[in-house]
Amino acid sequence: SLKTVFLFGVALLFLMSSVQKVHRWVENGNLVQSILHQTKDTLPILKPNSLVFFLNLPDLINMTHVFRNGIEQALRNEYHDLSLNVIYNSMIFDGNISKDKFCEYTLKYKNLADIARANGGEAYILYFEPITQKVNLYKCQGF
């Protein structure tokens, strides 16, 4: 009957939409794992009480969460270190940011880097490049 065909069509559309959403969640989960592994490759060992300042993490991609929150706990788990401190922000820079602008932004948080060092830790600046999807370590004078 026409009603059965209509209901089948609606169910099929719902199923296709669900498959697309699951695919996006899987892709974003893979990106999260890649960012965590790249961070660990870039900074294989961190001293206790260290600070990682992570800039430009993706918040949403295709309306699916990536790093809305949870990066601090994810890195603490990755490093097996509950004393690790993480500051992060969502994507605010595109791929064309100048190093001066980038460092000017990070210096707003210099006092937290000083506290980490005073407690025996170190301070690092990591930047996620959205175009290449790579994690980069940055050095800024004064941080």
N, C-alpha and C positions, 0 to 999 in steps of 0.2 A: 504494500500500500504506500501511498504518498507520505503518510505520517512516518512510517518505518524508514523510508529512504531519507527523509529530513532528519530524523533522530540519528541515523547512521552517519550522515554528513556532519552534523554538529559534533558527534563523538569523535569522528576522524579529525576534524579541525582542532578539537581540544587536545587530542593525542599528539598531533603534530606540534602544537604550541608547547606542550609539556616537554617533548623531546628536545626542542630548541632551547628551552630554559635549562634543562639538565646539561645540555652540551655547553652552554655558557658557564654554568657553575663548574663543570669539569675543567674548562679552559682556564678560568680564573684560579681554581685550585692549583693547577699546574704552574701558573704564574707565581702564586704565593710560594710554592715549593722552590721554584727557581730563584726567587729573591732571597729566600732563607739560605739556600745552598751557596749562592754567589756571595752573600754576606760572610758566611763561614769560610769560604775560599779566600776572600779578601782580607778578613781578620780571623785567622785560624785560632788564635789564642787571645783571650782578653783577661787582664788582671781583674780581681774582685773589685767591686765598686766603680767600675768603668762606666763611662757615658757614651752612648752611641746616639748621635744626632742624625736622624734619617730624614732627608728632604725628598719631596716629590713622589711619595708613595701613591699609587692609584687607589682611589676610594671606591669608585664605581666604574665598571666598564660594561657597556651595553645593558645598563640598568641592573647589573648584578654586582653585589658587594665583593670587594677585593680586600682592602685594608680599612674598613670603617673604624675598627679598633682591634686590639689584640696583638699588635706587632711586638709590644714590650713582652708579653707573656710568651709569644712564639719564639723570640730571641732568647729569653731566659731558658726556655726548654731546649733550644738548639745548643746553647752553651752550658747547660746544666749549672746555671748560676743565678740564684735569686737576688743577688746584690746588684745585678746589671740594671742600669738606668737607661731608658730609651725615651728620647724626645722625637716626635715625628710630626710631619704635616702631610696633607694630601697634595695632589698635584697643583702647584701654583706657578711653576715655571715651565715654559715650553723648552724645546731643544736648543733654543738660541740664546740662552742666558749667558751673560758675560761672567767671568770669574770674579770680577770686582763686585758686581751686584750680588752674586751668590754669597761671597764672603761678608759683605755688608749686612746681609740678612742674618747670617749665623752669629755675628758678633753680638747681637742682641742677647744671646744666651751664654756669653763668655763666663758669667759668674757661675753657672752650673758646671762648666768645664773645670773651673778653678776648684770648686768643691770636690769634684771627682778626683782630681789630682791630689788635693789635700788629704783625701781618705785613702791614698795609695793606688788609685785607679788611673786610667788614662782617658782621654777624650778623643773621639773620632767623629768625622763628618762623612756621611755616606749620602750619595745622590743617586736616585733612580732616574735613568735616562729613558723617557717614554718611547722614543722612536726605536732605539736599539734594544730596549728592555734589559739594559745592563746596569749593574750596581757599580758605582765608581767611588773610590776613596779620594777625598779632597783634603788639602792642607791649606788652611787660611792663617795668615800671620796674626798672632794675638789670640787665637782660639785654643 
